[in-house]
Amino acid sequence: MTLMQKLTETKDYIQSQGVKDVDFGLILGSGLGELAEEITDRVVIPYETIPNFPVSTVVGHVGQLVYGTLSGKKVLAMQGRFHYYEGHSMQTVTFPVRVMKALGADSLIVTNAAGGCNTSFSPGDLMLITDQINYTGDNPLMGLNEDELGPRFPDMSEPYSHAYGEVAKKVAQELKITLQKGVYMGFSGPTYETPAEVRMARLMGADAVGMSTVPEVIVANHMSMKVLGITCVTNLAAGMQANLNHEEVVETTERVKADFKELVKQTLALI
């Protein structure tokens, strides 16, 4: 089955469950899926029921699509994303973004939990992603290009929308939330980075390091979607604190989720 055939099959199924036009796609990362609970007039679709969807296997990722209204916009939220390190291909990881676009979404909000490698960051900071570095060693656009989805060589000059970023900064100011800004560097995982890799990332211009987001944003740009990206800096990266574990990631997102949810909701209302 071709990618276009898979997309059509998946789109038709999701629409048959009561999903109509979508304004914004939302990808909610580790510990941040609770935002989907605030969506009204909800339609909930578990991943395992959706044709061509894999299943999320990570703690803190629920594994369902939630459709409805948030901040006056029609949104389709992924409660739990797919990761390259789970053994999925890059094409599988990014397939839900293709589906969001097929359902009418021209914009995407991506969130993640990441390690801060900028020495001025603290655990619990929120960071507006201004740019990204693909250090996964792979690219979701490798192979045959489907011209009806996007160009063979997409422009990545503005992977994250400057206009959306400006709105998020203003909202953060009004809410008195500290919003750092910086570059997100995507590694393949599932190991956390070594202290030497973190020093390298910092030298290369990264402010935060993580294991997601980069492929989805590449595919969103391929399809001319506007992207807003927000990171929750859950810990300082390797070599900057004693040790790293996933429990701390979930605990930190728990602590800052109220600020995070308010920032996303109020920004969504204005963009």
WOZI-V224079 format. One record per pair of residues at least 12 apart in sequence whose ideal C-beta (glycine too) atoms are under 10 Angstrom apart, sorted by the first residue. I is the first residue (numbers start at 1). J is the second residue. Records with the same first field share a line. If there is no record, write none. Layout:
BEGIN
I = J, J
END
This chain:
BEGIN
1 = 51, 52
2 = 144, 146
3 = 52, 91, 95, 98, 143, 144, 145, 146, 148, 149
4 = 98, 102, 146, 148, 149
5 = 52
6 = 51, 52, 53, 91, 95, 98, 99
7 = 52, 95, 98, 99, 101, 102, 103, 146, 148, 149
8 = 102
9 = 50, 51, 52
10 = 50, 51, 52, 53, 95, 96, 98, 99, 102, 103
11 = 51, 98, 99, 100, 101, 102, 103, 104
12 = 51, 102
13 = 45, 49, 50, 51, 52, 53, 99
14 = 43, 45, 49, 50, 51, 53, 65, 67, 76, 99, 100, 102, 103
15 = 102, 103
17 = 43, 44, 45, 49, 50, 65, 67
18 = 41, 42, 43, 45, 67, 68
19 = 43, 45, 65, 67, 68, 74, 76, 103, 104
20 = 43, 67, 74, 103, 104
21 = 74, 76, 103, 104, 105
22 = 67, 73, 74, 75, 76, 99, 100, 101, 102, 103, 104, 105, 106, 107
23 = 69, 70, 72, 73, 74, 75, 76, 104, 105, 106, 107, 268, 271
24 = 70, 71, 73, 74, 75, 76, 77, 100, 105, 106, 107, 108, 109, 225, 226, 228, 268, 271
25 = 65, 75, 76, 77, 78, 96, 97, 99, 100, 101, 103, 104, 105, 106, 107, 108, 109, 110, 216, 220, 225, 227
26 = 39, 65, 66, 70, 73, 75, 76, 77, 78, 79, 100, 105, 107, 108, 109, 110, 111, 228, 264, 268
27 = 76, 77, 78, 79, 80, 81, 82, 96, 97, 100, 108, 109, 110, 111, 112, 212, 213, 216, 217, 220, 229
28 = 60, 61, 62, 66, 77, 78, 79, 80, 81, 109, 110, 111, 112, 260, 264
29 = 58, 60, 61, 78, 80, 81, 83, 110, 111, 112, 113, 114, 210, 211, 212, 213, 230, 231, 232, 234, 249, 253
30 = 58, 59, 60, 61, 80, 81, 83, 111, 112, 113, 114, 210, 211, 212, 232, 234, 246, 249, 250, 252, 253
31 = 59, 60, 61, 111, 113, 232, 234, 246, 249, 250, 251, 252, 253, 254, 255, 256, 257, 260
32 = 60, 61, 79, 80, 111, 112, 113, 230, 232, 250, 253, 254, 256, 257, 260, 261, 264
33 = 56, 60, 61, 62, 63, 64, 66, 77, 78, 79, 80, 81, 111, 253, 257
34 = 62, 79, 253, 254, 257, 258, 260, 261
35 = 66, 70, 75, 77, 79, 109, 111, 257, 260, 261, 262, 264, 265, 268
36 = 62, 64, 65, 66, 67, 68, 70, 75, 76, 77, 78, 79, 80
37 = 62, 66, 77, 79, 261
38 = 66, 68, 69, 70, 71, 77, 261, 264, 265
39 = 66, 67, 68, 69, 70, 71, 74, 75, 76, 77, 79
40 = 68, 69, 70
41 = 67, 68, 69, 70, 74
42 = 66, 67, 68, 69, 70, 77
43 = 65, 66, 67, 68, 76
44 = 62, 64, 65, 66, 67, 68, 77, 79
45 = 64, 65, 66, 67, 76
46 = 62, 63, 64, 65, 79
47 = 61, 62, 63, 64, 65, 78, 79, 80, 82, 96
48 = 63, 64
49 = 64, 65
50 = 64, 65, 95, 96, 99
52 = 92, 95, 96, 99
53 = 65, 78, 82, 92, 95, 96, 99
54 = 82, 86, 87, 88, 89, 92, 93, 95, 96
55 = 80, 82, 86
56 = 78, 79, 80, 81, 82, 83, 86, 88
57 = 80, 82, 83, 86, 87, 88
58 = 80, 81, 82, 83, 85, 86, 190, 211, 212, 246
59 = 80, 246, 247, 249, 250
60 = 80, 113, 246, 247, 249, 250, 253, 254
61 = 78, 79, 80, 81, 82, 83
62 = 78, 79, 80
63 = 78, 79, 80, 81, 82
64 = 77, 78, 79, 80
65 = 77, 78, 79, 80, 96, 99, 100
66 = 78, 79
67 = 103
70 = 109, 261, 264, 265, 268, 269
71 = 264, 265, 266, 267, 268, 269, 270, 271
72 = 265, 268, 269, 270
73 = 105, 107, 265, 268, 269, 271
74 = 103, 104, 105
75 = 100, 105, 107, 109, 268
76 = 96, 99, 100, 103, 104, 105
77 = 100, 109
78 = 96, 97, 99, 100, 110, 216
81 = 93, 94, 96, 97, 110, 111, 112, 212, 213, 215, 216
82 = 94, 95, 96, 212, 215, 216
83 = 188, 189, 190, 210, 211, 212, 215
84 = 136, 137, 138, 140, 186, 187, 188, 189, 190, 211, 212, 214, 215
85 = 136, 187, 188, 189, 190, 191, 211, 212
86 = 189, 190, 211
87 = 190
88 = 215
89 = 138, 140, 142, 143, 215
90 = 136, 138, 139, 140, 141, 142, 143, 188, 214, 215, 216, 218, 219
91 = 138, 140, 141, 142, 143, 215, 219
92 = 140, 215
93 = 136, 138, 140, 212, 214, 215, 216, 219
94 = 140, 141, 214, 215, 216, 217, 218, 219, 220, 222
95 = 140, 216, 219
96 = 216, 219
97 = 110, 140, 215, 216, 217, 218, 219, 220, 222, 223, 225, 227
98 = 140, 146, 149, 150, 216, 219, 220, 222, 223
100 = 216, 219, 220, 223, 225
101 = 149, 150, 219, 220, 222, 223, 224, 225
102 = 149, 223
105 = 220, 223, 225, 226
106 = 220, 223, 224, 225, 226
107 = 161, 164, 220, 225, 226, 227, 228, 268, 271
108 = 160, 161, 164, 216, 217, 219, 220, 221, 223, 225, 226, 227, 228, 229
109 = 164, 168, 226, 227, 228, 229, 230, 264, 267, 268, 271
110 = 129, 160, 184, 212, 213, 214, 216, 217, 220, 227, 228, 229, 230, 231
111 = 126, 129, 212, 213, 228, 229, 230, 231, 232, 253, 260, 263, 264
112 = 127, 129, 184, 186, 208, 210, 211, 212, 213, 214, 216, 229, 230, 231, 232, 234, 253
113 = 208, 210, 211, 212, 231, 232, 233, 234, 235, 246, 248, 249, 250, 252, 253
114 = 127, 129, 182, 184, 185, 186, 206, 207, 208, 209, 210, 211, 212, 213, 231, 232, 233, 234, 235, 237, 249
115 = 185, 187, 192, 193, 198, 201, 206, 208, 209, 210, 211, 231, 233, 234, 235, 236, 237, 238, 240, 241, 244, 249
116 = 180, 182, 198, 206, 207, 208, 209, 231, 232, 233, 234, 235, 236, 237, 240, 241
117 = 182, 183, 185, 193, 197, 198, 199, 200, 201, 202, 203, 204, 206, 207, 208, 209, 233, 236, 237, 238, 239, 240
118 = 180, 181, 182, 183, 201, 202, 206, 207, 208, 233, 236, 237, 240
119 = 202, 207, 236, 240
120 = 180, 182, 207
121 = 178, 180, 182, 207, 208, 231, 233, 235, 236, 237, 240
122 = 178, 180, 233, 235, 236
123 = 232, 233, 234, 235, 236, 241, 248, 249, 251, 252, 255, 256
124 = 178, 232, 233, 234, 235, 251, 252, 253, 255, 256, 259, 260
125 = 177, 178, 179, 180, 182, 208, 231, 232, 233, 234, 252, 256
126 = 168, 172, 177, 178, 179, 180, 181, 230, 231, 232, 233, 256, 259, 260, 263, 264
127 = 178, 179, 180, 181, 182, 183, 184, 207, 208, 229, 230, 231, 232, 233
128 = 160, 164, 165, 166, 168, 169, 172, 179, 180, 181, 182, 228, 229, 230, 231, 263, 267
129 = 159, 160, 165, 181, 182, 183, 184, 207, 208, 213, 214, 217, 227, 228, 229, 230, 231
130 = 158, 159, 160, 162, 165, 181, 182, 183, 184, 207, 229
131 = 156, 157, 158, 159, 160, 181, 182, 183, 184, 185, 205, 206, 207, 217, 229
132 = 156, 159, 160, 183, 184, 185, 186, 206, 208, 210, 213, 214, 217, 218, 227, 229
133 = 183, 184, 185, 186, 187, 201, 204, 205, 206, 209, 214
134 = 156, 159, 185, 186, 187, 214, 215, 217, 218
135 = 185, 186, 187, 188, 193, 197, 200, 201, 204, 206, 209, 214
136 = 185, 186, 187, 188, 189, 211, 212, 214, 215, 218
137 = 187, 188
138 = 188, 214, 215
139 = 214, 215, 218, 219
140 = 214, 215, 216, 217, 218, 219, 222
141 = 153, 154, 215, 218, 219, 221, 222
145 = 222
146 = 222
149 = 219, 222, 223, 224
150 = 219, 220, 221, 222, 223, 224, 225
151 = 222, 223, 224
152 = 222
153 = 222
154 = 218, 219, 220, 221, 222, 223, 224
155 = 221, 222, 224
156 = 217, 218, 221, 222
157 = 221
158 = 221, 226, 227
159 = 184, 214, 217, 218, 220, 221, 227, 229
160 = 181, 183, 184, 217, 220, 221, 226, 227, 228, 229, 230
161 = 225, 226, 227, 228, 229, 271
162 = 226
163 = 226, 228, 271
164 = 226, 227, 228, 229, 267, 268, 270, 271
165 = 179, 181, 227, 228, 229, 230, 267, 271
166 = 271
167 = 228, 266, 267, 268, 269, 270, 271
168 = 181, 228, 229, 230, 263, 264, 266, 267, 268, 270, 271
169 = 181, 267
170 = 266, 267, 270
171 = 262, 263, 264, 265, 266, 267, 268, 269, 270, 271
172 = 230, 259, 262, 263, 266, 267
174 = 263, 266
175 = 259, 262, 263, 266, 267
176 = 259
177 = 256, 258, 259, 260, 262, 263, 266
178 = 259
179 = 230, 259, 263
180 = 207, 208, 231, 233
181 = 207, 231
182 = 205, 206, 207, 208, 231, 233
183 = 201, 204, 205, 206, 207, 208, 209
184 = 206, 207, 208, 209, 210, 212, 213, 214, 217, 229, 231
185 = 197, 198, 200, 201, 202, 204, 205, 206, 207, 208, 209, 210, 213, 214, 237
186 = 206, 208, 209, 210, 211, 212, 213, 214, 215, 216, 217, 218
187 = 201, 206, 209, 210, 211, 212, 214
188 = 211, 214
189 = 209, 210, 211, 212
190 = 211, 246
191 = 211, 238, 244
192 = 209, 210, 211, 235, 237, 238, 243, 244, 245, 246, 249
193 = 206, 209, 210, 211, 237, 238, 239, 244
194 = 237, 238, 239
195 = 237, 238, 239, 240
196 = 238, 239
197 = 209, 237, 238, 239
198 = 236, 237, 238, 239, 240
199 = 237, 238, 239, 240
201 = 237
202 = 237, 239, 240
206 = 237
207 = 231, 233
208 = 231, 232, 233, 234, 237
209 = 231, 237, 238
210 = 231, 233, 234, 237, 249
213 = 227, 229, 231
214 = 229
216 = 229
217 = 229
226 = 271
228 = 264, 267, 268, 271
230 = 260, 263, 264, 267
231 = 260
232 = 249, 252, 253, 255, 256, 257, 259, 260
233 = 252, 256
234 = 246, 248, 249, 250, 251, 252, 253, 254, 255, 256
235 = 248, 249, 251, 252
END
